């Protein structure tokens, strides 16, 4: 359970969050309806007495961080979207969210490359999410899960086709093996040796839900996990440079070598 060690009461939360006490009580009631066993006790104050499901925790954290980021202006993805699309940014978000909620296809004009716009592409949007500094659309197109950069959507409108809702569990599974932002159903087991210097940086971090870190006698570590894209991992390995060595699979080693050679070719006259 989550305890309230400082014994905050309704009146304390009213001051802390700058809301009146009836609002605090309504918020607690909403949380109970959501599955959070939160109550105000005479001696202990406000406390959560029962366990909270992990899915609920993830949703609450996302909502809370979203509010904090919006208030602080620290959301780089949103700043980029507004800078590029201006007033159309809000329009696109509203239309796409409407399509997601109503399970209705969206028709988009999409800028694949600079100046090259593909018109009237029909997508079935499932989710808007932020990754690597930009907002993206997870959608089904021609039966395949794909992602689109929201800032590259030139125009969007609600289509006429309805699509079957995909369970949240299936959407979560698409992201489970994502090393950075790639969404897919492939699964590759990887093992990477990290030098002692890199080990100090990586060990405190959770890069993947499925990761396993094994410490070696020389101070290095072996990072093992399952990913859905070897290309993303290869780019990460090359960007780290010395001290990060792919152990398996061979296909990942090959991709790393090809990327490294490509980068070196830019300096063949140096």
C-alpha positions as CSV (number, residue, x, y, z in Angstrom):
1,X,0.0,0.0,0.0
2,X,1.0,3.6,-0.4
3,X,1.2,5.3,3.0
4,X,0.9,8.9,3.9
5,X,3.9,9.3,6.2
6,X,3.2,13.0,6.8
7,X,-0.5,12.4,7.6
8,X,-1.8,14.9,5.1
9,X,-5.5,15.6,5.5
10,X,-8.2,17.0,3.2
11,X,-7.4,20.6,4.3
12,X,-3.7,20.1,3.8
13,X,-4.3,18.8,0.2
14,X,-6.6,21.8,-0.4
15,X,-3.7,24.2,0.4
16,X,-1.1,22.0,-1.4
17,X,-3.1,21.8,-4.7
18,X,-4.9,25.1,-4.4
19,X,-8.3,23.5,-4.6
20,X,-11.3,23.6,-2.2
21,X,-12.0,20.6,0.0
22,X,-15.2,19.5,-1.9
23,X,-13.0,19.3,-5.1
24,X,-10.4,17.2,-3.2
25,X,-13.2,14.8,-2.1
26,X,-14.6,14.6,-5.6
27,X,-11.1,13.9,-7.0
28,X,-10.7,11.1,-4.5
29,X,-14.1,9.7,-5.4
30,X,-13.1,9.7,-9.1
31,X,-9.9,7.9,-8.2
32,X,-11.8,5.2,-6.3
33,X,-14.1,4.7,-9.4
34,X,-10.9,4.3,-11.4
35,X,-9.7,1.5,-9.1
36,X,-7.5,3.4,-6.6
37,X,-8.4,2.5,-3.0
38,X,-7.8,6.0,-1.6
39,X,-9.5,7.2,1.6
40,X,-9.2,9.8,4.3
41,X,-8.7,8.3,7.8
42,X,-8.8,10.1,11.0
43,X,-5.3,9.4,12.3
44,X,-3.5,8.5,9.1
45,X,-4.9,11.2,6.8
46,X,-5.3,10.5,3.1
47,X,-3.8,7.2,2.1
48,X,-4.0,4.5,-0.5
49,X,-4.6,1.2,1.3
50,X,-4.8,-1.3,-1.5
51,X,-2.5,-2.3,-4.4
52,X,-2.8,-0.5,-7.7
53,X,-2.7,-2.4,-10.9
54,X,0.4,-1.7,-13.1
55,X,-1.8,-0.6,-16.0
56,X,-3.5,1.9,-13.7
57,X,-0.1,3.2,-12.5
58,X,1.1,3.7,-16.0
59,X,-2.0,5.6,-17.0
60,X,-1.8,7.8,-13.9
61,X,1.9,8.6,-14.4
62,X,1.4,9.4,-18.1
63,X,-1.5,11.8,-17.1
64,X,0.4,13.4,-14.3
65,X,3.6,13.9,-16.4
66,X,1.5,15.2,-19.3
67,X,0.0,17.9,-17.0
68,X,3.4,18.8,-15.6
69,X,5.0,19.1,-19.0
70,X,2.1,21.1,-20.3
71,X,2.3,23.5,-17.4
72,X,6.1,23.9,-17.6
73,X,6.4,24.2,-21.4
74,X,8.9,21.4,-21.4
75,X,7.1,19.2,-24.0
76,X,9.5,19.5,-26.9
77,X,7.4,17.3,-29.1
78,X,4.4,19.6,-28.8
79,X,6.6,22.7,-29.3
80,X,8.0,21.2,-32.5
81,X,4.4,20.3,-33.7
82,X,3.1,23.8,-33.1
83,X,6.2,25.5,-34.6
84,X,5.8,23.5,-37.8
85,X,2.0,23.3,-38.2
86,X,0.9,26.3,-36.2
87,X,-2.9,26.5,-35.9
88,X,-3.3,23.3,-37.9
89,X,-1.6,21.3,-35.1
90,X,-4.6,21.6,-32.8
91,X,-7.0,20.8,-35.7
92,X,-5.1,17.7,-36.7
93,X,-4.9,16.4,-33.1
94,X,-8.7,16.9,-32.5
95,X,-9.6,15.2,-35.8
96,X,-7.3,12.2,-35.2
97,X,-8.5,11.8,-31.6
98,X,-12.1,11.8,-32.8
99,X,-11.2,9.1,-35.3
100,X,-9.5,7.0,-32.6
101,X,-12.5,7.3,-30.2
102,X,-15.1,6.5,-32.8
103,X,-13.0,3.8,-34.6
104,X,-13.3,5.7,-37.8
105,X,-10.7,5.8,-40.6
106,X,-8.8,9.1,-41.3
107,X,-7.8,10.4,-44.7
108,X,-4.5,12.1,-44.6
109,X,-2.1,13.9,-47.0
110,X,1.3,12.9,-45.8
111,X,4.7,14.4,-46.6
112,X,6.9,11.3,-47.1
113,X,10.0,13.3,-48.2
114,X,10.6,17.0,-48.4
115,X,8.2,18.3,-51.0
116,X,6.8,14.8,-51.8
117,X,3.3,14.5,-50.5
118,X,1.2,11.4,-50.8
119,X,-2.4,12.4,-51.0
120,X,-5.6,10.7,-49.7
121,X,-4.0,7.9,-47.7
122,X,-6.5,6.0,-45.6
123,X,-5.3,5.0,-42.1
124,X,-7.0,3.5,-39.1
125,X,-5.5,5.5,-36.2
126,X,-5.0,3.7,-32.9
127,X,-3.0,6.0,-30.7
128,X,-1.1,9.4,-30.6
129,X,2.2,9.1,-28.8
130,X,5.4,11.0,-28.3
131,X,8.8,9.5,-29.0
132,X,12.2,10.9,-29.7
133,X,11.1,14.5,-29.6
134,X,8.1,14.2,-32.0
135,X,4.4,13.3,-31.9
136,X,3.5,10.2,-33.9
137,X,0.4,8.3,-35.0
138,X,0.2,4.6,-34.5
139,X,-2.2,3.4,-37.2
140,X,-3.2,0.4,-39.4
141,X,-2.6,0.9,-43.1
142,X,-3.3,-2.0,-45.6
143,X,-3.5,-4.4,-42.6
144,X,0.0,-3.4,-41.2
145,X,0.7,-1.4,-38.1
146,X,2.7,1.7,-39.0
147,X,3.6,5.0,-37.4
148,X,3.5,8.4,-39.0
149,X,5.0,11.7,-37.8
150,X,2.2,14.0,-36.9
151,X,4.2,17.1,-38.0
152,X,4.3,15.6,-41.5
153,X,0.6,15.4,-41.9
154,X,-0.4,18.1,-44.3
155,X,-4.1,17.6,-44.2
156,X,-6.5,15.3,-42.3
157,X,-10.2,14.6,-42.4
158,X,-12.6,12.0,-41.0
159,X,-13.2,9.1,-43.4
160,X,-16.4,7.1,-43.8
161,X,-15.0,3.6,-43.0
162,X,-15.3,2.0,-39.5
163,X,-12.6,-0.3,-38.2
164,X,-12.6,-2.9,-35.4
165,X,-11.1,-1.7,-32.1
166,X,-7.8,-3.3,-31.2
167,X,-7.6,-4.2,-27.5
168,X,-5.2,-2.1,-25.4
169,X,-3.2,-5.2,-24.6
170,X,-2.3,-5.8,-28.2
171,X,-1.2,-2.1,-28.6
172,X,0.9,-2.4,-25.5
173,X,2.5,-5.6,-26.9
174,X,3.5,-3.6,-30.1
175,X,5.6,-1.3,-27.9
176,X,6.9,-3.9,-25.4
177,X,9.9,-4.8,-27.6
178,X,10.6,-1.3,-29.0
179,X,14.2,-0.3,-28.3
180,X,13.4,3.3,-29.2
181,X,10.3,4.1,-31.3
182,X,9.9,1.3,-33.8
183,X,6.6,-0.5,-33.5
184,X,6.4,-4.0,-34.9
185,X,5.9,-7.7,-34.3
186,X,9.4,-9.0,-35.0
187,X,11.4,-10.4,-32.1
188,X,15.2,-10.5,-32.0
189,X,17.2,-11.6,-29.0
190,X,20.3,-9.5,-28.6
191,X,23.4,-9.6,-26.4
192,X,25.7,-6.6,-26.1
193,X,28.9,-6.2,-24.0
194,X,29.4,-2.8,-22.4
195,X,32.8,-1.7,-21.1
196,X,33.2,-0.8,-17.4
197,X,32.8,2.9,-18.3
198,X,29.6,2.3,-20.2
199,X,28.4,-0.1,-17.6
200,X,28.4,2.7,-15.0
201,X,26.1,4.7,-17.2
202,X,23.8,1.9,-18.3
203,X,23.2,-0.1,-15.1
204,X,21.1,2.6,-13.3
205,X,18.8,2.9,-16.4
206,X,15.9,0.7,-17.6
207,X,16.3,0.6,-21.4
208,X,13.9,-2.2,-22.0
209,X,11.2,-3.9,-20.0
210,X,12.7,-7.3,-20.9
211,X,16.3,-6.4,-20.2
212,X,18.8,-8.6,-18.3
213,X,22.2,-7.2,-17.2
214,X,24.9,-9.6,-16.2
215,X,28.1,-8.3,-14.5
216,X,31.4,-9.7,-15.6
217,X,34.6,-10.0,-13.5
218,X,36.5,-7.3,-15.5
219,X,33.8,-4.7,-14.6
220,X,32.0,-4.9,-17.9
221,X,28.4,-6.0,-18.3
222,X,26.4,-8.0,-20.8
223,X,23.1,-6.4,-21.7
224,X,20.5,-8.9,-23.0
225,X,17.0,-8.2,-24.2
226,X,14.4,-8.9,-26.9
227,X,13.8,-6.2,-29.5
228,X,11.6,-5.7,-32.6
229,X,14.1,-3.9,-34.7
230,X,17.8,-4.6,-35.2
231,X,18.3,-1.4,-37.2
232,X,17.4,0.8,-34.2
233,X,19.9,-1.1,-32.0
234,X,22.6,-0.9,-34.6
235,X,22.3,2.9,-34.8
236,X,22.5,3.1,-31.0
237,X,25.6,0.9,-30.8
238,X,27.4,2.9,-33.5
239,X,26.5,6.2,-31.8
240,X,28.1,5.0,-28.6
241,X,31.4,4.2,-30.2
242,X,34.2,2.4,-28.4
243,X,33.3,0.1,-25.5
244,X,30.0,-1.2,-26.9
245,X,30.4,-4.6,-28.6
246,X,27.6,-6.8,-30.2
247,X,27.9,-10.4,-29.1
248,X,24.8,-11.7,-30.9
249,X,23.1,-12.0,-33.3
250,X,25.4,-12.0,-36.3
251,X,22.8,-10.0,-38.3
252,X,23.1,-7.2,-35.8
253,X,27.0,-7.3,-36.0
254,X,26.7,-6.9,-39.8
255,X,24.4,-3.9,-39.5
256,X,26.7,-2.2,-37.0
257,X,29.7,-2.8,-39.3
258,X,27.8,-1.4,-42.4
259,X,26.7,1.7,-40.5
260,X,30.2,2.3,-39.1
261,X,31.8,1.9,-42.5
262,X,29.2,4.3,-44.0
263,X,30.0,6.9,-41.4
264,X,33.8,6.5,-42.0
265,X,33.4,6.9,-45.7
266,X,32.4,10.5,-45.1
267,X,36.0,11.2,-44.0
268,X,38.0,9.0,-46.5
269,X,40.0,12.1,-47.6
270,X,40.8,13.1,-44.0
